[in-house]
């Protein structure tokens, strides 16, 4: 079986680890990762979601923080602050920096992000094919007001520096028009038996992936069923600040509203199926009336067992939908 | 009084600290620093000599090592090695990296090396005007044989990775033809009352500075006397591996041979005067017969007092030569 997962960073990487534990030895996982969180900072290229997935699956993640490296030190960052750098808010750990330096060196040498990601994964052995959604530079920017003035800031600045505590007036995907999916991404969609959307932020993780020109067409043409896992449980984001983003775009923070936002595949949207948490069982009916198959299962990924079970449920639901088609 | 010092890294920064302690409160020091040791590595720009001078004069240098930062950690470097990076031999300390990151960010923004150096010095307050010899990229490469094959390698690779233990067949200054001195450098030479050559490597520190097109003309036209301090004492380099470089270029490792290599200013060379160590007093006469004024004084910079005294001697000698002209 070939499973292809669309994913952002934190929730995505947990979910993927569940899928990895749920499949058999002959099965394959391809991950199409959001790269719109990426940024140039201090002249180096940082790919937060790729790294979170790579470190999580490769055993290098700091489990408390959920991003960056174990046994991290922050001397470079402290020194950037000592230089009075306004961008020293960014979490550049010393160990993590090595990953950014290798990536930057390769990109400066003319290699693609896909190539350098594959190279970095030779060390981490994540057990999945980790594919950037595109080799082109796409960056999510948030239209907001800072100190009363309208500003357009990089998503990382919104997320880390402002902790999502400034208003969201809009989301812009800079560079998206000129971007294209990589051949590996298109093949991973085309050849998949199952396509899963990880419980990642629908606006800034799944959103940019499916906004890459050509991606929606590829997903529409996929022979595999497409099943998403709701990142909203009980009317709140499981982690982080997805609700501010949803609010800002006029989308209700609920499992069913996010499903409708992504849309039914039969109506030109993305989803064949949508998994909601058991506490959101009453949302199954409104989702199904929007022509998206829905089921309620436990969505909290509290430990390895619940995470694996969620992956098993998602794959089983997709397999069932495939049989129905 | 305006003192302008041409300098490389380690010996240069010690000597400059001596000059700083030797001058009065109304005197000014400009340092024209070698930038041909600079390199791009892992996508960041490193300027070893500028940083050694800046850290030494600003109190941030590791005094044992003679380069890099105090309280340094090496986690990024260790991780680069874990990625199997062949360039992980380069001494990228975590704290030091912050300096390279700020520099790289500014250069990528289109700022000049002179501008970013001035900005970095706002933090370190070295007490001198620290001037890169040029804003253009010049890189010293060493022609050598590695495992029997002729190779041209960056000076840093020769110096750090091979510890100068490979043969020197030649020295190439890549980019030198297209380089020019900055306006600040030319003004520092033109306006100087005294020009001093620090006891830095004559081939790879002083050599590249005076090889920048226009630099020799500027020095020839300077109204200030030009006095150099021999980096060779008793037939050996005070520190480091200058002798291998001199050997490779067919220059005897002696105070007088280096003086002749730099040349008498009256004959189109660089030097009005040359200070040799007291143990090389017998070299004064051959140097003077090459039309370079010479004097023997203690050259070892063992502590703050001897370092200051050397600077006092150099300035006094230059002042005397100025009176003679």
Boltz contact constraints between the chains, C-beta under 6 A:
constraints:
  - contact:
      token1: [A, 42]
      token2: [B, 101]
      max_distance: 6.0
  - contact:
      token1: [A, 42]
      token2: [B, 105]
      max_distance: 6.0
  - contact:
      token1: [A, 43]
      token2: [B, 104]
      max_distance: 6.0
  - contact:
      token1: [A, 43]
      token2: [B, 105]
      max_distance: 6.0
  - contact:
      token1: [A, 43]
      token2: [B, 108]
      max_distance: 6.0
  - contact:
      token1: [A, 73]
      token2: [B, 73]
      max_distance: 6.0
  - contact:
      token1: [A, 73]
      token2: [B, 75]
      max_distance: 6.0
  - contact:
      token1: [A, 75]
      token2: [B, 73]
      max_distance: 6.0
  - contact:
      token1: [A, 75]
      token2: [B, 94]
      max_distance: 6.0
  - contact:
      token1: [A, 75]
      token2: [B, 95]
      max_distance: 6.0
  - contact:
      token1: [A, 76]
      token2: [B, 94]
      max_distance: 6.0
  - contact:
      token1: [A, 76]
      token2: [B, 97]
      max_distance: 6.0
  - contact:
      token1: [A, 76]
      token2: [B, 98]
      max_distance: 6.0
  - contact:
      token1: [A, 79]
      token2: [B, 95]
      max_distance: 6.0
  - contact:
      token1: [A, 79]
      token2: [B, 98]
      max_distance: 6.0
  - contact:
      token1: [A, 80]
      token2: [B, 98]
      max_distance: 6.0
  - contact:
      token1: [A, 83]
      token2: [B, 102]
      max_distance: 6.0
  - contact:
      token1: [A, 83]
      token2: [B, 123]
      max_distance: 6.0
  - contact:
      token1: [A, 94]
      token2: [B, 75]
      max_distance: 6.0
  - contact:
      token1: [A, 94]
      token2: [B, 76]
      max_distance: 6.0
  - contact:
      token1: [A, 94]
      token2: [B, 94]
      max_distance: 6.0
  - contact:
      token1: [A, 95]
      token2: [B, 75]
      max_distance: 6.0
  - contact:
      token1: [A, 95]
      token2: [B, 79]
      max_distance: 6.0
  - contact:
      token1: [A, 97]
      token2: [B, 76]
      max_distance: 6.0
  - contact:
      token1: [A, 98]
      token2: [B, 76]
      max_distance: 6.0
  - contact:
      token1: [A, 98]
      token2: [B, 79]
      max_distance: 6.0
  - contact:
      token1: [A, 98]
      token2: [B, 80]
      max_distance: 6.0
  - contact:
      token1: [A, 101]
      token2: [B, 42]
      max_distance: 6.0
  - contact:
      token1: [A, 102]
      token2: [B, 83]
      max_distance: 6.0
  - contact:
      token1: [A, 104]
      token2: [B, 43]
      max_distance: 6.0
  - contact:
      token1: [A, 105]
      token2: [B, 42]
      max_distance: 6.0
  - contact:
      token1: [A, 105]
      token2: [B, 43]
      max_distance: 6.0
  - contact:
      token1: [A, 108]
      token2: [B, 43]
      max_distance: 6.0
  - contact:
      token1: [A, 123]
      token2: [B, 83]
      max_distance: 6.0
